[in-house]
Amino acid sequence: MKMNDLIIYGCVIIGAGIGLLTGNAFQFVLIGLGVGFLLQYLAGKSQH
């Protein structure tokens, strides 16, 4: 498993946790996925 994949998985899990607390799990999972992809892009961009 790559470090970049862990960034996405972590953001999705955090989003799911917040979503379960608010009652909107699916929406926050998608928000976490989007944030994870943005962070993965930024992390990859800073390495090159």
BELWODA-V828063 format. One record per residue. RES is the residue in three letters. SS is DSSP state (H for helix, E for strand, - for the rest). PHI is phi as a letter, one per 20 degrees, with the letter a starting at -180 (999 if undefined). PSI is psi as a letter, one per 40 degrees, with the letter a starting at -180 (* if undefined). Layout:
RES&SS&PHI&PSI, RES&SS&PHI&PSI
This chain:
MET&-&999&h, LYS&-&e&i, MET&H&f&d, ASN&H&f&d, ASP&H&f&d, LEU&H&f&d, ILE&H&f&d, ILE&H&f&d, TYR&H&f&d, GLY&H&f&d, CYS&H&f&d, VAL&H&f&d, ILE&H&f&d, ILE&H&f&d, GLY&H&f&d, ALA&H&f&d, GLY&H&f&d, ILE&H&f&d, GLY&H&f&d, LEU&H&f&d, LEU&H&f&d, THR&H&e&e, GLY&-&n&e, ASN&-&c&g, ALA&H&f&d, PHE&H&f&d, GLN&H&f&d, PHE&H&f&d, VAL&H&f&d, LEU&H&f&d, ILE&H&f&d, GLY&H&f&d, LEU&H&f&d, GLY&H&f&d, VAL&H&f&d, GLY&H&f&d, PHE&H&f&d, LEU&H&f&d, LEU&H&f&d, GLN&H&f&d, TYR&H&f&d, LEU&H&f&d, ALA&H&f&d, GLY&H&f&d, LYS&H&f&d, SER&H&f&e, GLN&H&e&d, HIS&-&e&*
